[in-house]
Amino acid sequence: MDINLMKKKKLARLICISSLFQLFVAHSCLKKKKDFKKYFNIVVLTSSNIHINNYEKINKFSNFLGYKNLINLSNQIKKLTPDYSLFLRKDLMKKFKNYEIREILIRYKFNLFEHTIFSSFNEAKISIFEDGMGDYMKHSLLDNARKRNKLKGFLNYLYYRCLNYDHLFYFNINYSYPLRIQNKFELINDCNGDLKSHHISNKSFINIKNEFLKVIKKFKTIKFKKKTILFLMHDIDEYFDPARTNKIELKKNIQYYIKARQLISKKFPNYAIVLKTHPNIRKSTLKILKKYNLNILSKNFITEMLINNKKIFCVVGFASSSLIYAKKIFKKKTISFNTNKLNFHAVDNQSRSIFDVLKRFKIDILEL
């Protein structure tokens, strides 16, 4: 008999994340469940935008939190199509052949990758966590492509059925998700957004606010000498942001921040203003930003670590999810801007739905 067949497979959990923030949220979920050591934990990076600088940051914090196994699927995610999902499914099962996957911890949003990994490990229970502002948006206020998601879902249903993609067909119609979803985690108790309120599982949400606060308090950040306004920059290096590769777009984005910073400075002349870059920023982009003398902070922290600082008087940003966390979790003063007249990718085509969330969470809106 093959010796390998006699080996007992390790019971494992896949922790699927696409950002540093999600790593901390996922870790807070396990702290709430109190079963960190129940399974062999494997962190799986599921973003198409995991560049080398970003990977190093996530790897560093993963190790600190006790996760020694990190798998990067960025290249596969970039190529992901319904056809490629067949290959990816086989590749996932091969990659984890020595493990019995008992649980998949993953964000709320179920797209092609989520369907693929769920169908790759049919016996695994699913636990889900929130992923920022999008979870609190209303479908009726979405614009363009995002508003067509429901129609897209129905067309996918027909497409997968016609091509006999059973691994996607059954999961696209949520055939077994309600039975497999074990836990649903949230940071904010608010179900006014469609993604949370219309979720396929009727299980109650488990709040992890206290666990999240305990996790981030483990990390020492920096000391601010005086009361400070934390200005959050969006992900300029996001994969589909024109500013990522277009110098003109990047310069335009920077000018928006300069103008907004001047507005905040006039409103609060006695406070220091620090612009916090997104954790995903590349070193090349950071080098360009520093030429503008904007008082840039680019340390390897998630924003919430800094917001927790007592010297942070106010949190400012255009459309950052951290604004709602600053308001609801940390009880900080929060400010955003009306960008309806700006051609700004950070809120491109979704200004109505974004500002509905900002107003609902009572975040001040300034005219820019």
Residue frames as qw, qx, qy, qz and C-alpha x, y, z in Angstrom:
[[0.000, 0.888, 0.461, 0.000, 0.00, 0.00, 0.00],
 [0.342, 0.636, -0.045, 0.690, 1.19, 3.52, -0.80],
 [0.433, -0.264, -0.515, 0.691, 2.68, 5.02, 2.36],
 [0.044, -0.103, -0.032, -0.993, 1.25, 8.45, 1.42],
 [0.519, -0.380, -0.508, -0.573, -2.28, 7.04, 1.51],
 [0.638, -0.377, -0.623, 0.249, -1.67, 5.80, 5.04],
 [0.247, 0.013, -0.296, 0.922, -0.72, 9.25, 6.28],
 [0.042, -0.728, -0.646, 0.226, -3.50, 10.99, 8.13],
 [0.239, 0.610, 0.232, 0.719, -4.40, 14.31, 6.54],
 [0.181, -0.162, -0.419, 0.875, -4.13, 17.45, 8.65],
 [0.037, 0.789, 0.612, -0.026, -7.41, 19.15, 9.48],
 [0.350, -0.043, 0.103, 0.930, -7.03, 22.62, 7.99],
 [0.147, 0.837, 0.431, -0.304, -8.77, 25.97, 7.65],
 [0.452, 0.342, 0.299, 0.768, -8.29, 28.31, 4.68],
 [0.110, -0.758, -0.295, 0.571, -8.30, 31.98, 5.67],
 [0.478, 0.481, 0.445, 0.585, -8.93, 33.85, 2.41],
 [0.150, -0.814, -0.172, 0.534, -7.99, 37.53, 2.45],
 [0.575, 0.629, 0.253, 0.458, -7.26, 40.20, -0.14],
 [0.092, 0.808, -0.147, 0.563, -5.84, 42.93, 2.10],
 [0.290, 0.204, -0.667, 0.655, -4.02, 43.65, 5.34],
 [0.452, -0.205, 0.241, -0.834, -7.26, 44.90, 6.88],
 [0.856, -0.056, -0.310, -0.410, -9.00, 41.62, 6.09],
 [0.592, 0.172, -0.711, 0.339, -6.18, 39.74, 7.83],
 [0.024, -0.154, 0.577, -0.802, -6.95, 41.59, 11.08],
 [0.668, -0.079, 0.017, -0.739, -10.70, 41.12, 10.70],
 [0.826, 0.069, -0.535, -0.164, -10.28, 37.40, 10.00],
 [0.406, 0.168, -0.724, 0.532, -7.98, 37.04, 13.00],
 [0.317, -0.156, 0.385, -0.852, -10.60, 38.79, 15.16],
 [0.799, -0.041, -0.287, -0.527, -13.18, 36.25, 13.95],
 [0.733, 0.071, -0.657, 0.163, -11.00, 33.39, 15.19],
 [0.103, 0.187, -0.600, 0.772, -10.47, 35.15, 18.51],
 [0.583, -0.131, 0.108, -0.795, -14.26, 35.40, 18.87],
 [0.871, 0.027, -0.393, -0.293, -14.68, 31.73, 18.01],
 [0.486, -0.637, 0.569, -0.185, -11.84, 30.80, 20.38],
 [0.940, 0.061, 0.333, 0.034, -10.68, 28.02, 18.05],
 [0.220, 0.848, -0.436, -0.205, -7.45, 29.42, 16.59],
 [0.118, -0.482, 0.867, 0.044, -5.64, 26.15, 17.30],
 [0.792, 0.154, 0.468, -0.360, -8.50, 23.86, 16.29],
 [0.844, 0.491, 0.191, 0.100, -7.22, 23.56, 12.72],
 [0.588, -0.164, 0.293, 0.736, -3.98, 24.03, 10.80],
 [0.222, 0.864, 0.233, -0.388, -4.44, 27.63, 9.57],
 [0.540, 0.103, 0.460, 0.697, -3.43, 28.58, 6.03],
 [0.147, 0.728, 0.120, -0.658, -3.69, 32.21, 4.88],
 [0.538, 0.355, 0.615, 0.455, -4.63, 32.46, 1.19],
 [0.007, -0.489, 0.065, 0.870, -4.10, 35.76, -0.65],
 [0.439, 0.491, 0.745, 0.102, -6.97, 36.21, -3.10],
 [0.197, 0.867, 0.067, -0.453, -6.36, 39.63, -4.65],
 [0.763, 0.525, 0.179, 0.334, -5.11, 40.20, -8.19],
 [0.177, 0.891, -0.145, 0.392, -3.15, 43.15, -6.81],
 [0.769, -0.603, 0.127, 0.170, -0.68, 41.50, -4.43],
 [0.533, 0.737, -0.317, 0.268, 2.55, 43.14, -5.59],
 [0.697, 0.118, -0.535, 0.462, 5.88, 42.46, -3.85],
 [0.014, 0.341, -0.392, 0.854, 5.70, 45.40, -1.40],
 [0.679, -0.294, -0.009, -0.673, 2.16, 44.46, -0.38],
 [0.888, -0.040, -0.457, -0.028, 3.06, 40.78, -0.02],
 [0.472, 0.228, -0.574, 0.629, 5.94, 41.56, 2.33],
 [0.290, -0.330, 0.299, -0.847, 3.65, 43.62, 4.61],
 [0.836, -0.193, -0.135, -0.495, 0.98, 40.93, 4.80],
 [0.816, 0.103, -0.533, 0.197, 3.58, 38.22, 5.36],
 [0.213, 0.331, -0.537, 0.746, 5.15, 40.20, 8.21],
 [0.484, -0.261, 0.279, -0.787, 1.87, 40.74, 10.06],
 [0.884, -0.045, -0.348, -0.310, 0.69, 37.18, 9.37],
 [0.648, 0.165, -0.628, 0.397, 3.78, 35.84, 11.09],
 [0.043, -0.293, 0.478, -0.827, 3.32, 38.17, 14.04],
 [0.677, -0.168, 0.101, -0.710, -0.27, 36.99, 14.50],
 [0.585, -0.240, 0.755, -0.175, 0.82, 33.36, 14.41],
 [0.843, 0.467, 0.188, -0.190, 0.15, 32.37, 10.79],
 [0.406, -0.543, 0.616, 0.402, 3.20, 30.61, 9.36],
 [0.450, 0.197, 0.784, 0.379, 1.64, 29.38, 6.13],
 [0.267, 0.673, 0.057, -0.687, 0.91, 31.91, 3.39],
 [0.524, 0.258, 0.708, 0.397, -0.25, 31.01, -0.12],
 [0.127, 0.533, -0.093, -0.832, -0.36, 33.72, -2.81],
 [0.513, 0.416, 0.735, 0.152, -2.94, 33.12, -5.57],
 [0.115, 0.712, -0.004, -0.693, -2.57, 36.58, -7.12],
 [0.041, 0.340, -0.696, -0.631, -1.36, 35.34, -10.51],
 [0.062, 0.282, 0.945, 0.154, -4.18, 32.79, -10.76],
 [0.132, 0.686, 0.534, -0.476, -6.80, 35.39, -9.79],
 [0.086, 0.564, -0.283, -0.771, -5.61, 37.68, -12.61],
 [0.156, 0.153, -0.818, -0.532, -6.37, 34.92, -15.13],
 [0.255, 0.231, 0.871, -0.351, -9.63, 33.79, -13.57],
 [0.489, 0.098, -0.351, -0.793, -12.49, 33.16, -16.00],
 [0.870, -0.056, 0.223, -0.436, -15.22, 30.47, -15.98],
 [0.875, 0.363, -0.320, 0.024, -13.00, 28.31, -18.20],
 [0.328, 0.530, -0.624, 0.471, -9.90, 28.90, -16.10],
 [0.570, -0.447, 0.386, -0.571, -11.86, 28.13, -12.93],
 [0.984, 0.027, -0.115, -0.132, -11.83, 24.46, -13.96],
 [0.671, 0.398, -0.439, 0.445, -8.03, 24.50, -13.93],
 [0.101, -0.555, 0.446, -0.695, -7.90, 26.53, -10.71],
 [0.828, -0.326, 0.106, -0.444, -10.24, 24.07, -9.02],
 [0.957, 0.103, -0.225, 0.151, -7.95, 21.17, -9.87],
 [0.430, 0.520, -0.410, 0.614, -4.90, 23.20, -8.85],
 [0.408, -0.565, 0.319, -0.642, -6.43, 24.04, -5.45],
 [0.946, -0.225, 0.036, -0.231, -7.29, 20.43, -4.73],
 [0.844, 0.280, -0.282, 0.359, -3.76, 19.40, -5.71],
 [0.159, 0.628, -0.370, 0.666, -2.15, 22.20, -3.69],
 [0.451, -0.426, 0.469, -0.629, -4.01, 21.17, -0.54],
 [0.789, 0.039, -0.559, -0.251, -4.10, 17.41, -1.15],
 [0.478, 0.073, -0.751, 0.450, -2.35, 16.71, 2.15],
 [0.142, 0.001, 0.483, -0.864, -5.03, 18.55, 4.11],
 [0.070, -0.558, -0.819, -0.115, -8.65, 17.94, 4.93],
 [0.017, -0.236, 0.000, -0.972, -10.16, 21.39, 4.53],
 [0.158, -0.472, -0.823, 0.273, -12.75, 21.70, 7.31],
 [0.003, 0.848, 0.381, -0.367, -13.45, 25.43, 7.16],
 [0.420, 0.395, 0.250, 0.778, -13.12, 28.38, 4.78],
 [0.175, -0.743, -0.327, 0.557, -13.05, 31.83, 6.39],
 [0.348, 0.258, 0.472, 0.767, -13.74, 34.44, 3.71],
 [0.121, 0.142, 0.085, -0.979, -15.39, 37.83, 2.99],
 [0.520, 0.413, 0.522, -0.535, -19.15, 38.27, 2.35],
 [0.498, 0.602, -0.246, -0.574, -18.85, 38.91, -1.37],
 [0.719, 0.003, 0.688, 0.100, -19.29, 35.72, -3.40],
 [0.453, 0.700, -0.306, -0.460, -17.81, 36.07, -6.88],
 [0.831, 0.380, -0.385, -0.130, -16.16, 33.64, -9.28],
 [0.295, 0.446, -0.765, 0.360, -13.21, 32.86, -7.03],
 [0.448, -0.221, 0.604, -0.621, -15.43, 32.23, -4.02],
 [0.888, 0.171, 0.025, -0.426, -17.64, 29.87, -6.04],
 [0.691, 0.465, -0.553, 0.040, -14.55, 28.07, -7.27],
 [0.116, 0.388, -0.785, 0.469, -12.94, 27.53, -3.87],
 [0.633, -0.117, 0.441, -0.625, -16.25, 26.52, -2.26],
 [0.911, 0.251, -0.089, -0.313, -16.83, 23.89, -4.91],
 [0.489, 0.523, -0.678, 0.168, -13.23, 22.67, -4.61],
 [0.139, 0.102, -0.850, 0.498, -13.83, 21.67, -0.99],
 [0.468, -0.385, -0.517, -0.604, -17.47, 20.64, -0.80],
 [0.646, -0.443, -0.606, 0.140, -17.34, 19.40, 2.78],
 [0.351, 0.016, -0.335, 0.874, -15.82, 22.56, 4.26],
 [0.116, -0.811, -0.525, 0.232, -17.99, 24.78, 6.43],
 [0.325, 0.541, 0.142, 0.763, -17.99, 28.48, 5.52],
 [0.303, -0.722, -0.367, 0.502, -17.53, 31.43, 7.87],
 [0.371, 0.636, 0.283, 0.614, -17.83, 34.93, 6.44],
 [0.343, -0.573, -0.258, 0.699, -16.75, 38.42, 7.51],
 [0.284, 0.914, 0.247, -0.148, -17.38, 41.96, 6.30],
 [0.665, 0.085, 0.263, 0.694, -15.18, 43.85, 3.88],
 [0.217, -0.141, 0.052, 0.964, -15.77, 47.57, 4.25],
 [0.281, 0.308, 0.117, -0.901, -18.12, 50.21, 2.92],
 [0.368, 0.080, -0.690, -0.619, -19.49, 48.14, 0.04],
 [0.215, -0.248, -0.935, 0.136, -21.28, 45.86, 2.51],
 [0.016, 0.513, 0.549, -0.660, -23.37, 48.82, 3.69],
 [0.145, 0.180, -0.362, -0.903, -24.42, 50.17, 0.28],
 [0.604, 0.382, 0.519, -0.469, -27.94, 49.93, -1.12],
 [0.481, 0.146, 0.737, 0.451, -28.39, 48.15, -4.43],
 [0.280, 0.817, 0.504, 0.024, -31.04, 50.62, -5.57],
 [0.043, -0.957, 0.097, 0.271, -28.45, 53.43, -5.48],
 [0.596, -0.284, 0.554, 0.506, -25.71, 51.63, -7.38],
 [0.433, 0.737, -0.144, -0.498, -24.85, 52.84, -10.86],
 [0.439, 0.604, -0.598, -0.291, -23.82, 51.22, -14.13],
 [0.554, 0.232, -0.797, -0.059, -22.17, 47.80, -14.04],
 [0.013, 0.087, -0.840, 0.536, -22.67, 47.18, -10.34],
 [0.561, 0.134, 0.295, -0.762, -26.40, 47.74, -10.64],
 [0.745, 0.279, -0.417, -0.439, -26.53, 45.01, -13.26],
 [0.057, -0.383, 0.899, -0.205, -25.15, 42.41, -10.87],
 [0.625, 0.118, 0.630, -0.445, -28.52, 40.73, -10.39],
 [0.765, 0.553, -0.070, -0.324, -29.02, 40.41, -14.15],
 [0.299, 0.625, -0.721, 0.005, -25.43, 39.23, -14.44],
 [0.376, -0.237, 0.836, -0.322, -26.12, 36.56, -11.85],
 [0.773, 0.323, 0.392, -0.380, -29.09, 35.24, -13.82],
 [0.644, 0.667, -0.327, -0.185, -27.09, 35.19, -17.09],
 [0.014, 0.535, -0.833, 0.139, -24.28, 33.35, -15.31],
 [0.643, -0.007, 0.662, -0.385, -26.83, 30.81, -14.13],
 [0.813, 0.508, 0.121, -0.257, -27.84, 30.11, -17.75],
 [0.398, 0.747, -0.532, -0.035, -24.27, 30.24, -19.04],
 [0.205, -0.443, 0.849, -0.204, -22.88, 27.76, -16.52],
 [0.737, 0.139, 0.561, -0.350, -25.86, 25.44, -17.04],
 [0.748, 0.618, -0.077, -0.232, -25.50, 25.38, -20.83],
 [0.408, 0.669, -0.614, 0.094, -21.76, 24.64, -20.62],
 [0.898, -0.236, -0.372, 0.007, -22.21, 22.00, -17.92],
 [0.254, 0.453, -0.537, 0.665, -20.05, 23.91, -15.45],
 [0.644, -0.534, -0.531, -0.130, -21.69, 22.12, -12.55],
 [0.576, -0.245, -0.406, 0.666, -19.09, 23.34, -10.08],
 [0.047, -0.006, -0.048, 0.998, -20.23, 26.93, -10.82],
 [0.372, -0.365, -0.554, -0.650, -23.87, 26.31, -11.69],
 [0.580, -0.518, -0.627, 0.050, -24.95, 24.90, -8.36],
 [0.449, -0.383, -0.335, 0.735, -23.03, 27.46, -6.39],
 [0.034, 0.155, 0.218, 0.963, -24.15, 30.39, -8.53],
 [0.486, -0.479, -0.435, -0.588, -27.76, 29.64, -7.54],
 [0.259, -0.468, 0.561, -0.632, -26.65, 29.30, -3.91],
 [0.754, -0.081, -0.580, -0.298, -27.68, 25.66, -3.97],
 [0.781, -0.291, -0.507, 0.220, -25.95, 24.67, -0.77],
 [0.237, 0.457, -0.328, 0.793, -24.58, 27.85, 0.81],
 [0.527, -0.569, 0.072, -0.627, -27.30, 28.26, 3.47],
 [0.949, -0.276, -0.147, -0.040, -26.43, 24.80, 4.77],
 [0.796, 0.163, -0.230, 0.536, -22.69, 25.37, 4.75],
 [0.076, 0.655, -0.197, 0.726, -22.47, 28.85, 6.26],
 [0.617, -0.309, -0.636, 0.344, -21.54, 28.33, 9.88],
 [0.327, -0.633, -0.298, 0.635, -20.78, 31.85, 11.14],
 [0.296, 0.754, 0.255, 0.528, -21.35, 35.43, 9.95],
 [0.514, -0.440, -0.257, 0.690, -19.17, 38.14, 11.48],
 [0.177, 0.848, 0.240, 0.439, -19.57, 41.93, 11.51],
 [0.409, 0.022, -0.323, 0.853, -17.75, 44.94, 12.93],
 [0.214, 0.001, 0.122, -0.969, -20.75, 47.27, 12.82],
 [0.219, 0.388, 0.869, -0.216, -24.30, 46.35, 13.74],
 [0.355, 0.525, -0.023, -0.773, -26.04, 47.77, 10.67],
 [0.444, 0.168, 0.845, 0.245, -28.00, 45.80, 8.08],
 [0.371, 0.731, 0.206, -0.534, -29.36, 48.68, 6.00],
 [0.177, 0.559, -0.628, -0.512, -27.09, 47.74, 3.11],
 [0.855, 0.201, -0.190, -0.439, -28.28, 45.07, 0.68],
 [0.537, 0.387, -0.745, 0.085, -25.28, 42.75, 0.92],
 [0.004, -0.153, 0.827, -0.541, -25.79, 42.12, 4.63],
 [0.536, 0.098, 0.402, -0.736, -29.56, 42.38, 4.92],
 [0.827, 0.321, -0.128, -0.444, -30.24, 40.14, 1.90],
 [0.021, 0.499, -0.866, -0.035, -27.61, 37.56, 2.68],
 [0.667, 0.028, -0.639, -0.382, -28.53, 34.00, 1.73],
 [0.470, -0.134, -0.803, 0.340, -27.99, 32.66, 5.23],
 [0.405, -0.731, -0.251, -0.488, -30.51, 33.55, 7.94],
 [0.699, -0.299, -0.426, 0.491, -28.00, 33.06, 10.74],
 [0.214, -0.969, -0.109, 0.065, -27.51, 36.02, 13.05],
 [0.483, 0.685, -0.311, 0.447, -24.39, 38.15, 12.72],
 [0.753, -0.480, -0.233, 0.384, -21.73, 37.86, 15.41],
 [0.089, 0.974, -0.104, 0.181, -20.17, 41.19, 16.37],
 [0.859, -0.047, -0.146, 0.489, -16.36, 41.17, 16.64],
 [0.080, 0.911, -0.062, 0.400, -15.77, 44.82, 17.51],
 [0.578, -0.762, 0.280, -0.085, -14.20, 44.09, 20.91],
 [0.890, -0.093, 0.318, 0.312, -11.94, 41.36, 19.53],
 [0.571, 0.667, 0.122, 0.462, -10.84, 43.65, 16.70],
 [0.142, -0.927, 0.167, -0.305, -9.91, 46.40, 19.16],
 [0.767, -0.545, 0.329, 0.075, -7.91, 43.96, 21.28],
 [0.857, 0.222, 0.257, 0.388, -5.98, 42.75, 18.23],
 [0.419, 0.757, 0.023, 0.501, -4.95, 46.18, 16.96],
 [0.379, -0.886, 0.178, -0.200, -3.99, 47.37, 20.45],
 [0.910, -0.238, 0.169, 0.294, -1.21, 44.76, 20.42],
 [0.662, 0.384, 0.161, 0.623, 0.70, 46.89, 17.93],
 [0.270, -0.698, -0.075, 0.659, 2.62, 50.02, 18.78],
 [0.530, 0.742, 0.302, 0.277, 2.35, 52.63, 16.05],
 [0.433, 0.327, -0.109, 0.833, 3.82, 56.12, 16.33],
 [0.245, -0.621, -0.478, 0.571, 3.52, 58.98, 18.81],
 [0.193, 0.732, 0.312, 0.574, 1.92, 62.23, 17.67],
 [0.333, -0.008, -0.368, 0.868, 3.21, 65.34, 19.46],
 [0.255, 0.158, 0.216, -0.929, -0.04, 67.28, 19.12],
 [0.599, 0.423, 0.558, -0.388, -3.67, 66.81, 18.20],
 [0.101, -0.284, 0.713, 0.633, -3.67, 65.53, 14.64],
 [0.729, 0.409, 0.122, -0.535, -6.05, 65.14, 11.71],
 [0.472, -0.159, 0.821, 0.278, -5.57, 61.84, 9.89],
 [0.558, 0.545, -0.155, -0.606, -6.26, 62.24, 6.16],
 [0.710, -0.028, 0.700, 0.069, -6.77, 58.87, 4.47],
 [0.264, 0.491, -0.539, -0.631, -5.62, 58.41, 0.88],
 [0.907, 0.199, 0.156, -0.338, -7.41, 55.91, -1.37],
 [0.767, -0.161, 0.549, 0.293, -5.67, 52.98, -3.05],
 [0.306, 0.768, -0.302, -0.474, -3.93, 54.76, -5.93],
 [0.055, 0.417, -0.873, -0.246, -2.21, 51.47, -6.80],
 [0.693, 0.206, 0.585, -0.368, -5.50, 49.58, -7.01],
 [0.532, 0.028, 0.735, 0.420, -5.36, 47.32, -10.06],
 [0.326, 0.627, 0.614, 0.353, -7.99, 49.19, -12.11],
 [0.112, -0.883, -0.151, 0.430, -7.20, 52.74, -11.02],
 [0.610, 0.741, 0.064, 0.271, -6.03, 54.80, -14.03],
 [0.145, -0.928, 0.319, -0.126, -3.57, 56.64, -11.74],
 [0.854, -0.333, 0.371, 0.147, -1.64, 53.40, -11.31],
 [0.710, 0.103, 0.447, 0.534, -0.13, 53.63, -14.79],
 [0.297, 0.754, 0.313, 0.496, -1.10, 57.09, -16.05],
 [0.434, -0.102, -0.275, 0.852, 1.08, 59.97, -14.78],
 [0.150, -0.333, -0.187, -0.912, -1.52, 62.57, -15.73],
 [0.648, -0.504, -0.467, -0.329, -4.22, 60.76, -13.74],
 [0.678, -0.297, -0.452, 0.498, -1.86, 60.39, -10.79],
 [0.228, 0.085, -0.113, 0.963, -1.07, 64.11, -10.84],
 [0.384, -0.437, -0.329, -0.744, -4.79, 64.92, -11.02],
 [0.719, -0.461, -0.520, 0.016, -5.44, 62.71, -7.99],
 [0.548, -0.167, -0.343, 0.744, -2.68, 64.40, -6.04],
 [0.011, -0.272, -0.073, -0.959, -4.14, 67.85, -6.83],
 [0.576, -0.534, -0.445, -0.431, -7.48, 66.73, -5.34],
 [0.722, -0.408, -0.432, 0.353, -5.68, 65.83, -2.13],
 [0.363, 0.050, -0.135, 0.921, -3.79, 69.13, -2.07],
 [0.253, -0.419, -0.238, -0.839, -7.03, 71.09, -2.51],
 [0.699, -0.515, -0.454, -0.199, -8.84, 69.01, 0.15],
 [0.661, -0.225, -0.386, 0.603, -5.92, 69.38, 2.55],
 [0.140, 0.216, -0.039, 0.965, -6.00, 73.17, 2.16],
 [0.484, -0.499, -0.348, -0.629, -9.72, 73.15, 2.93],
 [0.770, -0.447, -0.438, 0.122, -9.20, 71.12, 6.12],
 [0.537, -0.017, -0.262, 0.801, -6.26, 73.30, 7.14],
 [0.102, -0.379, -0.073, -0.917, -8.41, 76.44, 6.94],
 [0.662, -0.499, -0.371, -0.418, -11.16, 74.77, 8.96],
 [0.818, -0.555, -0.078, 0.132, -8.76, 73.51, 11.65],
 [0.380, 0.825, -0.296, 0.296, -5.69, 75.83, 11.57],
 [0.326, -0.712, 0.540, -0.307, -4.28, 74.67, 14.92],
 [0.897, -0.135, 0.409, -0.098, -4.08, 70.98, 14.11],
 [0.144, -0.454, 0.772, 0.421, -1.38, 68.96, 12.35],
 [0.834, 0.362, 0.043, -0.414, -2.50, 67.12, 9.20],
 [0.300, -0.392, 0.840, 0.225, -0.98, 63.79, 8.25],
 [0.743, 0.336, -0.268, -0.513, -1.82, 62.01, 4.99],
 [0.599, -0.255, 0.756, -0.069, -1.90, 58.25, 5.51],
 [0.386, 0.347, -0.675, -0.523, -1.22, 56.21, 2.38],
 [0.922, -0.026, -0.059, -0.381, -3.16, 53.04, 1.63],
 [0.681, -0.448, 0.576, 0.063, -1.35, 49.85, 2.82],
 [0.838, 0.344, 0.395, 0.151, -1.27, 48.67, -0.79],
 [0.249, 0.939, -0.167, -0.170, 0.92, 51.51, -2.02],
 [0.890, 0.236, -0.020, 0.391, 4.03, 50.68, -4.07],
 [0.549, -0.508, 0.032, 0.664, 7.41, 52.18, -3.28],
 [0.344, 0.215, 0.420, 0.811, 7.51, 53.84, -6.73],
 [0.145, -0.761, -0.462, -0.432, 4.21, 55.66, -6.09],
 [0.550, -0.748, -0.231, 0.290, 5.32, 56.68, -2.61],
 [0.548, -0.171, 0.170, 0.801, 8.47, 58.20, -4.05],
 [0.114, 0.488, 0.429, 0.752, 6.35, 60.43, -6.33],
 [0.377, -0.800, -0.437, -0.167, 4.00, 61.50, -3.51],
 [0.616, -0.560, -0.160, 0.530, 6.86, 62.58, -1.27],
 [0.401, 0.196, 0.224, 0.866, 7.89, 65.20, -3.86],
 [0.139, -0.678, -0.411, -0.594, 4.74, 67.20, -3.03],
 [0.121, 0.204, -0.520, 0.820, 5.62, 67.95, 0.61],
 [0.571, -0.406, -0.382, -0.603, 2.30, 66.59, 1.90],
 [0.352, -0.420, 0.664, -0.509, 3.50, 65.19, 5.24],
 [0.795, 0.086, -0.490, -0.348, 3.02, 61.60, 4.11],
 [0.511, -0.400, 0.701, -0.297, 2.77, 58.73, 6.58],
 [0.747, 0.307, -0.478, -0.346, 3.44, 55.36, 4.93],
 [0.230, -0.386, 0.848, -0.281, 4.25, 53.04, 7.82],
 [0.378, -0.025, -0.881, -0.282, 3.11, 49.43, 7.62],
 [0.202, 0.171, 0.717, -0.645, -0.01, 49.96, 9.70],
 [0.017, -0.584, -0.730, -0.354, -3.63, 49.45, 8.91],
 [0.055, -0.552, -0.064, -0.830, -5.41, 52.76, 9.36],
 [0.659, -0.619, -0.314, -0.291, -7.42, 51.58, 12.36],
 [0.738, -0.222, -0.331, 0.544, -4.22, 51.21, 14.40],
 [0.262, 0.174, -0.061, 0.947, -3.62, 54.95, 14.00],
 [0.370, -0.553, -0.322, -0.673, -7.24, 55.96, 14.51],
 [0.728, -0.493, -0.467, 0.098, -7.06, 54.28, 17.90],
 [0.484, 0.064, -0.283, 0.826, -4.41, 56.84, 18.94],
 [0.182, -0.745, -0.515, 0.382, -5.74, 59.39, 21.46],
 [0.187, -0.477, 0.147, 0.846, -3.98, 62.23, 19.64],
 [0.069, 0.235, 0.706, 0.664, -6.05, 61.64, 16.49],
 [0.229, 0.296, 0.356, -0.856, -8.74, 64.32, 16.70],
 [0.648, 0.514, 0.131, -0.546, -10.42, 63.78, 13.34],
 [0.520, -0.027, 0.767, 0.374, -10.35, 61.32, 10.40],
 [0.411, 0.657, -0.064, -0.628, -10.74, 62.68, 6.87],
 [0.362, -0.102, 0.829, 0.414, -11.06, 60.91, 3.51],
 [0.356, 0.161, -0.423, -0.818, -12.90, 60.70, 0.21],
 [0.827, -0.051, -0.249, -0.502, -14.52, 57.27, 0.25],
 [0.260, 0.348, -0.862, 0.260, -12.51, 55.17, 2.66],
 [0.694, -0.381, -0.589, -0.160, -14.18, 52.35, 4.58],
 [0.492, -0.103, -0.542, 0.673, -12.08, 53.45, 7.54],
 [0.172, -0.305, 0.034, -0.936, -14.28, 56.55, 7.81],
 [0.708, -0.388, -0.301, -0.508, -17.25, 54.49, 8.94],
 [0.782, -0.199, -0.507, 0.303, -15.08, 52.45, 11.32],
 [0.274, 0.180, -0.322, 0.888, -13.59, 55.66, 12.76],
 [0.396, -0.349, -0.058, -0.848, -17.12, 56.93, 13.40],
 [0.814, -0.299, -0.272, -0.418, -18.83, 53.80, 14.69],
 [0.869, -0.137, -0.397, 0.263, -16.02, 51.89, 16.42],
 [0.549, -0.013, -0.289, 0.784, -13.63, 54.62, 17.59],
 [0.129, -0.860, -0.461, 0.179, -16.18, 57.45, 18.00],
 [0.397, -0.266, 0.159, 0.864, -13.96, 59.97, 16.17],
 [0.338, 0.733, 0.082, -0.584, -15.01, 63.10, 14.29],
 [0.567, 0.095, 0.685, 0.447, -15.13, 62.21, 10.59],
 [0.288, 0.717, -0.031, -0.634, -15.19, 64.31, 7.41],
 [0.589, 0.208, 0.648, 0.435, -15.58, 63.49, 3.72],
 [0.033, 0.406, -0.222, -0.886, -16.10, 65.57, 0.57],
 [0.660, 0.578, 0.355, -0.322, -18.70, 66.04, -2.13],
 [0.305, -0.359, 0.662, 0.583, -16.97, 64.70, -5.23],
 [0.594, 0.556, 0.562, -0.149, -19.99, 64.71, -7.58],
 [0.417, 0.892, -0.055, -0.167, -18.29, 67.23, -9.87],
 [0.174, -0.697, 0.668, 0.192, -14.91, 65.48, -9.86],
 [0.862, 0.320, -0.360, -0.156, -13.68, 62.80, -12.22],
 [0.206, -0.603, 0.703, -0.316, -12.19, 60.78, -9.40],
 [0.600, 0.098, -0.777, -0.167, -11.70, 57.01, -9.58],
 [0.040, 0.081, -0.812, 0.577, -11.96, 56.64, -5.78],
 [0.401, 0.342, 0.591, -0.611, -15.72, 57.26, -6.08],
 [0.174, 0.207, -0.616, -0.740, -16.13, 56.67, -9.81],
 [0.458, -0.161, -0.665, -0.568, -19.77, 55.96, -10.77],
 [0.516, -0.397, -0.750, 0.115, -20.77, 55.15, -7.19],
 [0.068, 0.251, -0.296, 0.919, -21.07, 58.59, -5.60],
 [0.589, -0.385, -0.176, -0.689, -24.79, 58.17, -4.81],
 [0.870, -0.272, -0.411, -0.033, -24.37, 54.88, -3.00],
 [0.572, 0.089, -0.439, 0.687, -21.18, 55.99, -1.23],
 [0.059, -0.301, 0.204, -0.930, -22.68, 59.25, 0.04],
 [0.712, -0.413, -0.307, -0.479, -25.80, 57.45, 1.17],
 [0.808, -0.208, -0.457, 0.309, -23.56, 55.37, 3.47],
 [0.367, 0.173, -0.302, 0.863, -21.59, 58.43, 4.65],
 [0.328, -0.395, -0.014, -0.858, -24.74, 60.37, 5.48],
 [0.797, -0.360, -0.409, -0.260, -26.38, 57.38, 7.15],
 [0.762, -0.217, -0.389, 0.470, -23.36, 57.06, 9.43],
 [0.211, -0.962, -0.162, 0.070, -23.48, 60.85, 10.09],
 [0.648, -0.156, 0.181, 0.723, -20.12, 61.67, 8.53],
 [0.089, 0.810, 0.069, -0.575, -19.74, 65.39, 7.73],
 [0.652, 0.422, 0.447, 0.444, -19.59, 66.23, 4.00],
 [0.137, -0.696, 0.069, 0.702, -17.67, 69.30, 2.81],
 [0.635, 0.757, 0.148, -0.040, -17.91, 70.95, -0.61],
 [0.658, -0.300, 0.343, 0.600, -14.62, 70.72, -2.47]]
